[in-house]
């Protein structure tokens, strides 16, 4: 075999042993919201403890992931401070869509760790009453018995509001309270209370002394 033939043969064998180029990575889109319809910017997306990207102002990030067609893989969403972490990762199926303009999208939520609640008070016959929260007066009812205040509390929390009647001995019930449960969204609660005003007994009728005519004994009481 000539030297030229040997070189050609080795080149052919070497070409046959060349590894095929790696498969094109799969494209996916992760969209993160705080509440429904509210994009969450700044959420970190990772896979196997490796950061893949961060959501933009629209709450979205497009990713490229290597893998095998049909494989499932977990993608972890880390929420910004002040927001609750999702209970589990996003399970992503690696697949290719015939329409190259479309990318599989997965939604995850980072709900706020605190919820804003407003308590509105309507106290019939209860003007100028202290409104108590955690044993402290947070506001007072106005002359019409109305008041309101806002709180930042974790979802699932129970809290009580008391109308303090210590300054009013003529109304009942005494120190009525209501307990509320904070939902997984912002909320407005109503404390609607009607007080009964005790009617004061009329003062005893004064006796009037009318003197009798001269010469008569004593006088007459009316």
ZINOR-V510846 format. One record per backbone hydrogen bond with DSSP energy under -1.0 kcal/mol. NH is the residue of the N-H (numbers start at 0). CO is the residue of the C=O. Records with the same first field share a line. If there is no record, write none. Layout:
NH: CO + CO
This chain:
5: 1
6: 2
7: 3
8: 4
9: 5
10: 6
11: 7
12: 8
13: 9
14: 10
15: 11
16: 12
25: 64
27: 62
28: 103
29: 60
30: 105
31: 58
32: 107
33: 37
37: 34
39: 31
41: 54
43: 77
44: 52
45: 75
46: 49
49: 46
51: 44
52: 44
54: 42
55: 59
58: 55
60: 29
62: 27
64: 25
69: 93
70: 67
72: 91
74: 89
75: 45
77: 43
82: 79
83: 110
89: 74
91: 72
93: 70
101: 98
105: 28
107: 30
109: 32
112: 81
114: 152
116: 150
117: 186
118: 148
119: 188
120: 146
121: 190
122: 144
123: 192
125: 122
130: 138
131: 161
132: 135
135: 132
137: 130
140: 128
141: 145
144: 141
146: 120
148: 118
150: 116
152: 114
155: 181
156: 153
158: 179
160: 177
161: 131
162: 175
163: 129
167: 164
171: 195
177: 160
179: 158
181: 156
186: 115
188: 117
190: 119
192: 121
194: 123
195: 171
197: 169
209: 219
215: 212
219: 209
221: 207
